[in-house]
Every structure is written in structure tokens, then in C-alpha cells.
């Protein structure tokens, strides 16, 4: 991931927090679970997620075992 230096220190710090957070990765392992759905909703207003998207682009998740209904 490439970091652009034109972002402020708060944005860079929040992006770093988001990048190292395993909660979203855990939720993506079972995206249809209640926790997965909660985290998908949470991303819409999470300041760390927004900072990560601004600095690095949106997170991508690799999951080979997608949960089925």
C-alpha cells in the first residue's frame, strides 16, 4: 500500500489504526452473520475506515469460504 504525504496527521493515524484492525477481517470471514452485517453497516460512518479509504483506497478482503445462507 502506498501512503500519500498530502494527508494530515490525524487522517494518517486513523488509516494506520484501520489497516491494523482485525475486526473487519473477522467480519468478512462470515459476511452474512449478524456481526458481519453490523460491520458492513458500521463502515458507512467509521472515521478510521474513511481515512483508510482516503489514504490507501478501500480495503479489499480475500475470503475463499464465503458464508452461504
C-alpha positions in Angstrom: 0.0 0.0 0.0 1.2 3.4 -0.9 0.8 6.3 1.5 0.4 9.8 0.2 2.1 12.5 2.3 -0.6 15.2 1.5 -2.9 13.9 4.2 -2.9 15.3 7.7 -1.5 13.5 10.8 -5.0 12.6 12.1 -6.0 11.1 8.8 -2.8 9.1 8.6 -3.1 7.9 12.2 -6.7 6.8 11.7 -5.7 5.0 8.4 -3.0 3.2 10.3 -5.4 2.1 13.0 -7.9 0.8 10.4 -5.1 -1.0 8.5 -4.0 -2.9 11.6 -7.5 -3.7 12.8 -8.6 -7.3 12.5 -12.2 -6.8 13.4 -13.3 -6.1 9.7 -11.3 -9.1 8.5 -13.1 -11.3 11.1 -16.5 -9.9 10.0 -15.6 -10.6 6.3 -15.0 -14.3 7.0 -18.7 -14.6 7.7 -20.3 -11.7 6.0 -23.9 -12.8 6.4 -23.6 -13.3 10.1 -25.0 -10.7 12.4 -21.5 -9.5 13.2 -20.6 -9.3 9.5 -23.8 -7.3 8.8 -23.1 -5.0 11.7 -19.6 -4.3 10.5 -20.8 -3.7 6.9 -23.2 -1.1 8.3 -20.6 0.4 10.6 -18.2 1.1 7.7 -20.5 3.7 6.3 -19.7 6.1 9.1 -16.4 4.8 10.7 -13.8 7.5 10.7 -10.9 5.1 10.6 -12.4 3.3 7.5 -12.9 6.6 5.8 -9.3 7.7 6.5 -8.0 4.3 5.2 -10.1 4.7 2.0 -8.8 8.2 1.5 -5.1 7.3 2.0 -4.9 3.8 0.6 -8.2 3.2 -1.2 -10.9 0.9 0.0 -9.8 -2.3 1.9 -10.1 -5.5 -0.1 -10.7 -8.8 1.6 -9.8 -12.2 0.3 -12.1 -14.9 1.5 -12.3 -18.3 0.0 -15.0 -19.6 2.3 -17.9 -17.2 1.7 -20.8 -17.9 4.0 -23.9 -19.2 2.3 -27.5 -18.9 3.5 
